[in-house]
Amino acid sequence: MAFNDSWNRRTFLGTLGALAGMVFGKGKAFAFSPAAGAAAPVSGFGASGNVYEELGVTTVINGQGTMTVLGGSLGRPEVEAVMALAAQHFVSIPELEVAAGKRIAEMLKLPEGYSAIVTSGAAAAMTSGLAGILTGNNPEFIEQLPDLTGMKSEVIIQRSHRNPFDHQLRATGVKLVVVESREDVKRAVNGKTAMMHFTNFANAEGQIKVEEWVKLAHENQVPAFIDAAADTPPVSHLWDYANLGYDLIAFSGGKAVRGPQCAGILMGKKELVANALLNNSPHENTLGRSSKVGKEEIVGMVKALELYLKEDHQALNKEWWRRLDAISAQITKVPGVSTSFSVPDVANHVPHMEIFWDPRKISISPREAGHALRAGKPSIVLGSSDRGLSTNSFMLQPGEEKIIADQLTQLFKAHAVAG
Ligand SMILES: *Cc1c(COP(=O)(O)O)cnc(C)c1O
């Protein structure tokens, strides 16, 4: 199967390059152990080289992008290699967090006074970042959360910026104060206001845009947070919001950056980042203790950022377009099928394609088509709505665009209306 072959090849090359990680031979798996100094065969579970097949779980071709529910992204072999190296030693996690954060701030050339920590994801960065604002470095407050007695208790957010991830803010016990206009903000700010939260993907929908939001916050002496979880590419977003003056910024590590799946970055003003860490694992009796981040993820995140910064982003973008063009060229040969293309302004700023068809010529509904692809062999995940199918290509592995085009063509032909 093409998917397995490309997976094996990638992993194999990564292991050769870095001398750590996993190698899957034909029907046999080996794990390289730097401590043992040799490749040790995997026996029992994992011996086949496909842990998912052994568990009876179907792997999918991911034409929907960096969805956490599908496993986010596929790790870079070199990241896996340094994670294996990190696993060889005990180390003080708080000391490692500070050192990794310093390295990240240097790599990204963040402004003076900014630092970072690695969290278990952007969601955890939101909770611990806000927790740090609420508690400062007061140990009693840290233990007390989510009981906010004695602390500030409100976060201002634009109505159109509300989304499922604001649960991570509410987890601290705060009340979200919803605003729409500048006047609403003026009225909303009071002695209980802890923070002003901005959801970057909703920039276009809100009356107050990303540059003005941070200014308004600072005019009112309130720290501004921005959730930019899925907002690379472009790579410059990794420093843009710090340069705009945002006090805290959350990014996912396991999306387009292709860092460890359970990693994210909280960057921001040094003191706020330090206070966030006090509210996070490994510190016990904290709200963030359940968002554990391991030495492997912390080190892997540093490596993933280094590699992401070095990437030829233009070439990547060109390749993403080529894959969509290839699918489009093939499926639009079927009478009645058409495609359209778009790139979201912010968040998942990568080429997207929608696939439509004339129901008089092809008698399957888009949702049925989505289910059929998911149930097919190999299983393919595309987005589906009443209007059509949607896909992006940035998480496809080599050759998968061809499989998608073939399966779609077969499906459409199978449902072609005679005459
Ligand atoms: C993915 C996402 C998150 C959560 O990020 P994780 O790294 O998975 O924790 C938060 N906010 C937005 C807008 C996201 O897209």
The ligand as a Gaussian input file, in Angstrom:
#p B3LYP/6-31G(d) Opt

LIG

0 1
 C       -5.943000      23.732000      17.074000
 C       -6.411000      24.958000      17.762000
 C       -6.292000      25.098000      19.149000
 C       -5.736000      23.993000      20.019000
 O       -4.412000      23.737000      19.730000
 P       -3.672000      22.428000      20.289000
 O       -2.257000      22.669000      19.924000
 O       -4.291000      21.265000      19.584000
 O       -3.916000      22.377000      21.755000
 C       -6.695000      26.282000      19.725000
 N       -7.212000      27.280000      18.979000
 C       -7.355000      27.178000      17.645000
 C       -7.907000      28.325000      16.889000
 C       -6.955000      26.017000      16.987000
 O       -7.066000      25.921000      15.658000

